[in-house]
């Protein structure tokens, strides 16, 4: 293995050994993957989506959930390909409609853990209406939104989260539309658990996903990632490793952010990572729905 790869991963040569032939069977985490799928994945080398998938698998593993008790619902896009590689119940739907299908599934099977996996465009453009109403209902779905600020799979068009001034194939002079603040939108619409982390902070992402899936209500985890293939090239942001380091340098933990003065908080331009909101007092939608039916039946 070359020195620059070892340096990028902060490894010594003896730490980067080729795994044994039974590496898959020896890893409990990797048993959650579908063995008959073609690996490596469809994603570009260096993409942060692999980190997110690993975090999701570890979160489900940590909660001790059986594969058959979990359903992954996805729409269209790079992020939406994630369920293909994991051995849970999966539903691959149309663009922007993951939460609509997930809602139907959750109502039909309220005891199932339903996780909607979406990119920023999938969740907040054509899927924006479903997003705010799922939060308003407080239905027991975990919305995992991977935010890479671009439509990566379809050619690099600007998305609802593309920062002001950044270039996209449909914004060659720079984006002039303000980006949607995913977490703030979720909180305002009624989500009962809202957290944000980045693909650099993998262990933190594990924790937030674990808490979100365990939450009794609509939960949102924004996983800030990057697209070095389109967004990075168009905006000259460097390699995947450069963009990964930028997530480290340009983010701040909520615990540190809370210690800043009001003026410093107002001037802050870094990504704030942490649990931004949690409310355990609202009743989850399907339980309220079942209670309403039972009350009506008993009154007849």
N, C-alpha and C positions, 0 to 999 in steps of 0.2 A: 504494500500500500504506500502511495506517495506521501512525502513529508507534508505537503500543503493540506492534504485531506486530514492527516493526523492532527495537524495544528488547528484546523478549523473545528475539530471535535474535542480539542484539549485532551488528546490521548497519547500515550506512549506506544511504541511499536508492539510491545508484548500484550497490550490491552486490546488490540485490534486483530485478534486471531480469527481465522475462518471457523464458523460454527460447525459442530459435529453434524454428521449426516442425519441424525434424528432430532435436529434442533426444533422442528415443529412439534413433535410429540412431547418433548421435554418442557415446553412452555405452556402453562395453563392458560395464559392470556390468549395465545394464538389459537387455542382450540375454539375460540369464538369466531374464527375466520372460516370461510368456506374453502375446503381443500381443493375442490375441483375447479375453482376459478383461476383464471390466468394471472399470475403474478410475475413481474411487478405490476402495479395498478396502471390504470389509464392516465393517471395524473403525471404532469411534467416532473422530471427529476428535481428535487428540492422544494416541491410544493408543500405548504403547511398543512394540507388536508390529511396527510398521513399521521401527523401529530394529533390532530383532532380525533381521527378515528381511533387511535391508540388510547386517548384520554376517555373516549366514550366507552370503549370495551372495558377499561379498568374501572370506570365508575359503575357499570352494570355488574361487573365481577365483585366489586367491593360490597354492593348491596345484597349479594347472594341470590340474585334473581335467576330463575331458570330461563333458558333460551325461549321456551314456548310461551313464557309470560310477558315477553317483550315484543313490541311491534315497532318497526322503523318505517316511517312514511316519508317519501321524498318526491320532489317535483322534477324539474329539468335543470341541468347545468353541471358544472364540475363537482360541486358539493353534493348534488343529488345522486351521484354515482356511488356514494359511500355505502349505502345499505347492500349493494350488490355483493360486497366482499365479506359481509358478516352473516353468521348463521343464526339469525333471529327470524321471526315473522317479518316479512317485508312487503311494502306496497310502493311501486314506482308509478307515480301519477303524472298528470299534465302540469305544465309550467304555472307556478303560482298557486296551485290548488292543494298543496300538501296539507295545509291546516283544515281545509274543507273535508277532505277524505279522512283525515285523522279525527275530526269531530264526529263523523258518522261512525267510525270504528269505536271510539271511546264510548259513545252512547250505547252501541250494540254490545260492547264488552267492557263495562265500567271497571272490572277488576284487572284489566290488562294495563301494563305500563306502555303508554303510547308516546313515541318520540318523533317529532317532525324535524327533519334535517333539511335545512335550506341555505342557499346563498343569499347575499344581500338583495340581489335583483329578484330572486324567486320569492323572498319573504315580503319585500316592501314595495315592489313596483306593482305588477299584476296581482300579487298576493297581499297587498297592503290592507285591503278591506277585510280579508279573512283574519289578518294579524290583529287588528284592533278589536274585532268582535270576539275573537277567541279570548283575548285578554279581558274584555268587558264581561263575558260570561263566566270567567274564571273556571273554564273546563280543564280537567286534569290531564293536560298535555304538556310535555316539555318541548319547547321550541329552541332548537339549537341552530343559531344563525351564524354562519361563517361569513365574516365581513372582509372581503378583499378589495372593496372599492371599485369593482369593475365587473362587466360581463366577460368572464375569461374564455368560456367555451365557444361563444358565438362570434368572437371577433374583436373584442376590446371596446365595446360601446360603453359610454358612461352610465353609471347606475345611480339609484337614489342615495348612495352613500359616497359617491366620488367627491373628494374635497374640492372646494372652490379653487379655481385656477389650474387644476390638474388636467393634463391632456388625455383625451381618449379618441378612438377612431371617429366617433360622432361629435367630438368636441375638439377639433384640431387646433383651435386658438385658446383652449382652456375652458373648463366648465364654469358656467355662471350661475348655476342653481345651487342653493345651500343644501348640504347633505342632511338626510334624516338622522336624528340622534336616536338610534335603535332603542337603547335602554330607557331613555327619557320618555319616548313614545309608549313603550310597554308599561311603564309605571303610571303614566297619565291615563292609559286606557283601562287599567285595573288589574294587571298581572300581580300575583302575590309573591313571586320570587323573581328577582332580576339581578343578574351578575354579569361582569365583563372580565375577560382575561385575554391573553394573546397566545399565539402558538409558540412563542419563546418560553412562556411560563407554563410549561406542560403540567407540572405537578399541581400548580394552582388551578389549572383548568380541570384536572381530575376531580379536585375537591368540589368545585362549583357545580360540575355536572352531577356528581353524587348527590349533593344537596338538592339540586333542581329536580332530579328524577324522584327523590323521596318526598318532595313537596306535594301536599294535597291541594292542588289547584293549578292554575296556568303559570308555568315557569318559563323564563327566558334566560338563555346564556348566549351572550355575544362573544364569539371567538374571533378576535381580530387577527386576520392572516394577511397574506400578500399574494400577488400574482406577478412573479418576476418575468414571465414569458410575454405578457402583453402590457400591463400597467407599468411594470418596472422598466421595460424597454422604452415605451413611449415617453416616460417621464425621467429617463436616464438615472434610475435609482440603483443601478448596479446589479449584482448577482443575487441569487436566493440567499446566500449567506449574509450579504450586505443588508438586505431587507429584513432578515431575521434579527441582525444586530440592532437595526434601527428600531425594532419593536422594543428591545431592551432599553435603549437609550431614550426613547420618546414616550415612555409610559411611567406612571407613578402609582404606587399602591394607595388605596383609599385611606389607609391609616396615616400615611404621610401627608396626603392631600388635606385631610381634616385638620392637621396641625398648622396649615398655612393661614395667614391672615386673609380677611375678605378680599383685600386688594390683590394679594398674591393668587388667590383662587380665581379671581376674575381674569387675571392676566395669564393663567395657566393654559398652555397649548398642548400639554401631554395627555395621553390616554389615561384615564383614571380606571384602575383595575380594582375589583373587589365586589363584595355583595352590596349592591346599591339600594336594595329595597327588599323587605320581607314582611309579609302580613299573614299571620296564621289565624285570623279571626273570621275571614270570609269562608262561607261554606262552598265546597266544590260543586260545580254545576250538575254533574250526573247524580250525585247524592241528593241535591235539592230537588231535582226532577223526579227521582224515585219517591222521595218523601211526599211530593205534591200528588203524585198518582195514588199512593197509598192512602193519603188523607181523603182524596176524592172518592176512592172506592169504598172506604169505610163509612163515608157520609151518605152513600146511596142506599 
